[in-house]
Amino acid sequence: MRALIFITLILLAGCSGSLGKLPDLGPDVVTPYVLGAGDTLQITVYDQADLTGSYRISDSGFIAIPIVGAVPAQGLTLDQLQKRLTERLDAKAVKSPDVTLQVTEYRPFFILGEVKNPGSYPYVPNITVLTAVAIAGGFTFRASQDEVSVTRQAEGRAREARASRAARVLPGDTIYVFERHF
């Protein structure tokens, strides 16, 4: 009888994973998109074909633009980067430049754990955890479909939190689908 109780306690202890200790991801807050390494931008400088083009934010967080050189882009919104580029171009060579920016390719999100095809996937705006799971081939038969965490970079730190299947995924997020305990 003691052996049965001991085994039951061990099994119950295994059911209480680290997910229960994580804070909730919290509600979706609509904020301007923050650029990061790996994003690709289409930068258009009106009437300046040599400056107009596709630019990728490097791993160090910069974009390299002719005449201007390396410009810090990581951590900025599109509006902030547009203002910075306009100021630099105006100071260097192009008087009163008309600069527009558009994200053409977002940095990927990552999904691990109990999904059929874990890995890195291209981000699509407004996807949810459930959509990300579908992109990764769906849940495995061992997946705990309601036990998911999201690790997100915020203010220079990685923060892991519990997430619902309806939670929004952001570029650079790492989603982890936990294994269910039988």
C-alpha positions, 0 to 999 in steps of 0.5 A: 500500500505504501508503495502505491501511495509513493508511486502516486505521489511521484506521478502527481509531482511530475504533473506539476510542471514549471508552467504553473510557476510562470506568470501569465503573458498578459493581455495583448497591447497594441504598440508600434512594431519594434525593429530587430535584427533579421528584419528586412526593410524597404527604404524609399528615398524619393527621387534618390534611386541609389538610396532606395532599396531593400535593407536587412538589419544586421545581427548587431542591429544596424542597417548600412545605407550608402552616404549615411553609413551604419545606422542603429535600427534595433529597438526603434519603431518605423517612425523613429527610424524614418526620422533618424534617416531623414535627419542623417540624409539631410545632414550628409547629402540630400536636402529635405529628403522624403523617406518612407519605410516598410517592413518586407520581411519580419524576423522569425519566431521559434516553436519547440516542444510537442509540435510535429515540426519544431523550428524557426518559421517566418513571422506573419503579422497577427498570428496566434499561438494556435496558428503558430502550432498549425504552421509547425504541423500541429500538436503531437499526440503527447502535447498538452494543448493548453500548456504553452509558454512564450519567451519574449525579449522585452527591454533587453531581457528574455521573459517567459510566461504562460500563454493561451492558444489565442495569445498573439505571437511577435517576431522573435518569440519562442513558443514552447508546447509542453508534454501532457502527463498521462 
